[in-house]
Amino acid sequence: MRLFYYSIITLLIFSFSSCKVGRFFVHNVANITDHKIFPNHLIENGDSVFYFTEGREKKPKTIEVNQQEVEFEAFLKDQKTVSFLVIKNDSLIYERYFKNYGEEDIVASFSMAKSVISILIGIAIDEGKIVSVDEPVTNYIPELAKNGFDKVTIKHLLQMTSGLDYNEGYFNPFGNVASFYYGTKLRKETINLKLKQEPGTKFEYLSGNTQILGLILERALKDKTISKYLEEKLWIPLGMEYDASWSTDKKKDGIEKTFCCLNARAKDFAKIGRLYLNKGNWNGKQIVSEEWVKESTKVDRSDGSVRFYQYQWWLPSEDGDFMARGILGQYIYVHPEKNLIIVRLGKNEGKVSWFSVLPVIGKAY
């Protein structure tokens, strides 16, 4: 009888293998190697590569975690870390890879991509492709007017205060996350989203907000993909060392999963942090306006906003530090006052909150 049930389950999985439910059961949970299972848009680097200076290695012998002193490198390894970089004053002063990973290995960003799409929105505003964060969503996606989105602004999406009706649960094969992550009709799913409360009244972290931002950007760009825009505005100007990719919902005419799924290497992720560390300026060239960087990383509690989140960036304290953050423990941590960047990539979070641990590590530098 058990064999019969297993056979039925296997048959159902393969019957649904081309849809979101099938993908959900075949691949089960998100993995840092998911760039291998989805179609993508290539993001090429340029001829000129920026390298951090190789500095004298510095690391703490121990750090305090959960009121206990633990050996630093053993802690990194035990907590499922695959890459850990520390850059101070433009010098790479600590670099380690674990779990058979190395500097050339690709890691999926997951929600760190939210911070990247925020940068691209800022650049599009600088260039006049998008007028303002105060514009209603329906200026770019009129199909959402029927669902009340004429009251939702781009700023509401950036702040996660849109009032969106979206299930962020990661273990429901029929929920929004499965549709957005594993589905092949992302534009349709996006324009079918609805609201559950008045915009600008409450913060709720929902990936659907960022995917709407992605659709807005795609329409503002008109004849250019989001990946190509990223390539032109960030990947080449920042001197990325490697090509990257952005996973899409389908191979032909696919849209980037802008709430996640930018696939790159640790050192190139660090350059995203360096751009914001230097207030949007890259070696004398203003890539994104200083005002946008300031708005993206300040503490704001107005109109339903919360202290720890601003324009798709996380703010772990009120010391001016900020971070891009992904679900399996992917982080770009920046502390401008210390001129410090930390990149932590992992197979998962381990048994700690890196949101809290990274500022503690930062104090050691």
FENQUIWO-V289180 format. One record per backbone hydrogen bond with DSSP energy under -0.5 kcal/mol. NH is the residue of the N-H (numbers start at 0). CO is the residue of the C=O. If there is no record, write none. Layout:
BEGIN
nh=NH co=CO
nh=NH co=CO
END
This chain:
BEGIN
nh=4 co=0
nh=5 co=1
nh=6 co=2
nh=7 co=3
nh=8 co=4
nh=9 co=5
nh=10 co=6
nh=11 co=7
nh=12 co=8
nh=13 co=9
nh=14 co=10
nh=15 co=11
nh=16 co=13
nh=18 co=15
nh=21 co=15
nh=22 co=18
nh=23 co=19
nh=24 co=20
nh=25 co=21
nh=26 co=22
nh=27 co=23
nh=28 co=26
nh=33 co=30
nh=35 co=32
nh=36 co=33
nh=37 co=33
nh=40 co=245
nh=42 co=243
nh=43 co=41
nh=48 co=46
nh=49 co=238
nh=52 co=89
nh=54 co=52
nh=54 co=91
nh=57 co=92
nh=62 co=69
nh=64 co=62
nh=64 co=67
nh=67 co=64
nh=69 co=62
nh=69 co=67
nh=71 co=60
nh=74 co=70
nh=75 co=71
nh=76 co=72
nh=77 co=73
nh=78 co=74
nh=79 co=76
nh=80 co=75
nh=81 co=344
nh=82 co=344
nh=83 co=95
nh=84 co=342
nh=85 co=93
nh=86 co=340
nh=87 co=90
nh=88 co=338
nh=90 co=87
nh=91 co=52
nh=92 co=85
nh=92 co=90
nh=93 co=85
nh=95 co=83
nh=97 co=81
nh=100 co=97
nh=104 co=101
nh=106 co=263
nh=107 co=31
nh=108 co=261
nh=111 co=108
nh=112 co=109
nh=113 co=110
nh=114 co=110
nh=114 co=111
nh=115 co=111
nh=116 co=112
nh=117 co=113
nh=118 co=114
nh=119 co=115
nh=120 co=116
nh=121 co=117
nh=122 co=118
nh=123 co=119
nh=124 co=120
nh=125 co=121
nh=126 co=122
nh=127 co=124
nh=128 co=123
nh=129 co=123
nh=134 co=131
nh=136 co=148
nh=136 co=151
nh=137 co=148
nh=138 co=135
nh=139 co=136
nh=140 co=136
nh=143 co=140
nh=144 co=141
nh=145 co=142
nh=146 co=143
nh=147 co=144
nh=148 co=143
nh=150 co=147
nh=151 co=148
nh=152 co=150
nh=153 co=134
nh=154 co=132
nh=156 co=152
nh=157 co=153
nh=158 co=154
nh=159 co=155
nh=159 co=156
nh=160 co=155
nh=161 co=155
nh=164 co=193
nh=165 co=163
nh=167 co=165
nh=172 co=170
nh=174 co=171
nh=176 co=166
nh=177 co=171
nh=178 co=174
nh=179 co=175
nh=180 co=176
nh=181 co=177
nh=182 co=177
nh=182 co=178
nh=188 co=184
nh=189 co=185
nh=190 co=186
nh=191 co=187
nh=192 co=189
nh=193 co=164
nh=195 co=162
nh=196 co=162
nh=199 co=160
nh=200 co=197
nh=203 co=159
nh=205 co=203
nh=208 co=205
nh=209 co=205
nh=210 co=206
nh=211 co=207
nh=212 co=208
nh=213 co=209
nh=214 co=210
nh=215 co=211
nh=216 co=212
nh=217 co=213
nh=218 co=214
nh=219 co=215
nh=220 co=216
nh=221 co=217
nh=222 co=220
nh=228 co=224
nh=229 co=225
nh=230 co=226
nh=231 co=227
nh=232 co=228
nh=233 co=229
nh=234 co=229
nh=235 co=230
nh=237 co=233
nh=238 co=235
nh=239 co=234
nh=243 co=42
nh=244 co=262
nh=245 co=40
nh=246 co=260
nh=247 co=38
nh=248 co=254
nh=252 co=250
nh=256 co=246
nh=257 co=255
nh=259 co=256
nh=262 co=244
nh=262 co=260
nh=263 co=106
nh=263 co=261
nh=268 co=264
nh=269 co=265
nh=270 co=266
nh=271 co=267
nh=271 co=268
nh=272 co=268
nh=273 co=269
nh=274 co=270
nh=275 co=271
nh=276 co=272
nh=277 co=273
nh=278 co=275
nh=279 co=274
nh=280 co=277
nh=281 co=284
nh=282 co=280
nh=284 co=281
nh=285 co=283
nh=286 co=279
nh=286 co=284
nh=287 co=279
nh=292 co=288
nh=293 co=289
nh=294 co=290
nh=295 co=291
nh=296 co=292
nh=296 co=293
nh=297 co=293
nh=299 co=305
nh=304 co=301
nh=308 co=305
nh=309 co=312
nh=311 co=157
nh=312 co=309
nh=313 co=322
nh=314 co=307
nh=315 co=313
nh=321 co=333
nh=322 co=313
nh=323 co=331
nh=325 co=329
nh=328 co=325
nh=329 co=325
nh=330 co=328
nh=330 co=343
nh=331 co=323
nh=332 co=341
nh=333 co=321
nh=334 co=339
nh=335 co=319
nh=337 co=334
nh=338 co=334
nh=338 co=335
nh=339 co=334
nh=340 co=86
nh=341 co=332
nh=342 co=84
nh=343 co=330
nh=343 co=341
nh=344 co=82
nh=346 co=79
nh=347 co=79
nh=351 co=348
nh=353 co=351
nh=355 co=352
nh=356 co=352
nh=357 co=353
nh=359 co=355
nh=360 co=356
nh=361 co=357
nh=362 co=358
nh=363 co=359
nh=363 co=360
nh=364 co=361
END
